[in-house]
Amino acid sequence: QFFNSPNWSDVTSALLPERCCRVYASGEGSGGSLASLFLFCANTDQVDSSDEDKSNFPDAFGDTSLVTFGATRTAGVSLYSGSPGSCFDGARYAIIDKDATPPPPGA
């Protein structure tokens, strides 16, 4: 439903490089997870017939950055920017207990 909103095309056109020099997606907690998913969809180069959500994004938003604060884990697989293995430009912030068990790699 979100992508079917009449305002979605206004949002995407406002974020195109001709109108905006850099797009920042940011959030805290669950909002950071949503910001991560947003840029994953916006930046993913590979599209196939099963990528329904990706078809709702223009080809390129130009320069993008991701900034999250204590974002929860977003997916069971690694998200990437552009192509598999590519990191997002930006930063992730979290408060970590020095006595806590470290998360598994890729978490």
Secondary structure, DSSP 8 states (H G I E B T S, - for coil): -TTTSTTHHHHHHHTSTTT-SEEEEEEETHHHHHHHHHHHHHH-----TT-TTGGGS-S--SEEEEEEES-----SS---SSSTT---SEEEE----TTS----TT-
